[in-house]
Amino acid sequence: MAKKSKIARNEQRKVVVERYAAKRLELKKALVDPNGTDESREAARIGLQKLPRNASPVRVRSRDAVDGRPRGVLTKYGISRVRFRDMAHRGELPGITKSSW
């Protein structure tokens, strides 16, 4: 079980990323615009630097939805590999069976 503070911090980061997503996308497009001037690119770069650090999507950690485990998370299911295995063995995941050949 992850610390409650780590889980809460990650949730707060998700909120900040969502809040600044549109502005961040606009600035990124201005940076790579081939028709843009050097001044506009410089302004876009400075604008990106002024955004909060937590506005960057790479700072959000994918965590297990049940207990917050940060490693080994299967994105498709939103749970960790350990929990996935346990739930699959107990038959709690529909359509998941052990493979045999």
C-alpha positions in Angstrom: 0.0 0.0 0.0 1.4 3.3 -1.1 1.4 6.3 1.3 -1.8 8.4 1.1 0.3 11.5 0.5 2.0 10.0 -2.6 -1.4 9.0 -4.0 -2.9 12.4 -3.3 0.1 14.2 -4.8 -0.3 12.2 -8.0 -4.0 13.0 -8.2 -3.2 16.7 -7.8 -0.7 16.4 -10.6 -3.4 14.9 -12.8 -5.6 17.9 -12.1 -2.8 20.4 -13.0 -1.9 18.5 -16.2 -5.6 18.7 -17.3 -5.8 22.4 -16.4 -2.8 23.4 -18.5 -3.1 20.8 -21.3 -4.6 23.2 -23.9 -2.2 26.0 -23.2 0.8 23.6 -23.3 -0.3 22.2 -26.6 -0.7 25.6 -28.1 2.8 26.6 -27.0 4.3 23.3 -28.3 2.7 23.9 -31.7 4.2 27.5 -31.8 7.6 26.0 -31.1 7.6 23.7 -34.1 5.7 26.0 -36.5 7.8 26.3 -39.6 6.2 29.7 -40.5 6.9 31.2 -37.1 9.5 33.8 -36.5 12.4 33.4 -34.1 10.7 35.9 -31.7 7.5 33.8 -31.6 9.5 30.6 -30.9 11.4 32.4 -28.1 8.2 33.6 -26.6 6.7 30.1 -26.8 9.8 28.6 -25.1 9.6 31.2 -22.3 5.9 30.6 -22.0 6.5 26.8 -21.6 9.1 27.5 -18.9 6.7 29.7 -17.0 4.2 26.9 -16.7 4.2 24.9 -13.5 6.5 21.8 -13.5 3.5 19.6 -12.6 1.8 20.7 -15.8 4.0 18.3 -17.7 2.3 14.9 -18.3 5.5 13.0 -17.8 5.3 13.9 -14.1 2.1 11.9 -13.6 2.8 8.3 -12.3 0.6 5.4 -13.3 -0.5 3.7 -10.1 -2.6 0.7 -9.2 -6.2 1.9 -8.8 -6.8 -0.3 -5.7 -3.7 0.3 -3.5 -1.6 2.8 -5.3 1.4 0.5 -6.2 3.6 2.5 -8.5 5.4 -0.2 -10.3 4.3 -3.0 -12.6 1.0 -1.4 -13.5 -0.9 -2.9 -16.5 -2.3 0.2 -18.2 -5.2 -1.7 -19.9 -6.6 -2.8 -16.6 -5.3 0.0 -14.2 -4.0 -2.5 -11.7 -0.6 -3.9 -10.8 0.7 -7.2 -12.2 0.5 -8.8 -8.7 -3.1 -7.8 -8.2 -4.0 -8.8 -11.8 -2.6 -12.3 -11.2 -4.5 -12.7 -7.9 -7.8 -11.5 -9.4 -7.4 -13.7 -12.4 -6.8 -16.8 -10.3 -9.9 -16.0 -8.3 -11.9 -15.5 -11.5 -12.7 -11.9 -10.8 -11.6 -10.8 -14.3 -14.0 -11.8 -17.0 -12.5 -13.4 -20.1 -9.1 -14.0 -18.5 -7.9 -17.6 -18.3 -4.6 -19.3 -17.7 -2.9 -20.2 -20.9 -2.1 -23.8 -21.6 -0.8 -25.5 -24.7 
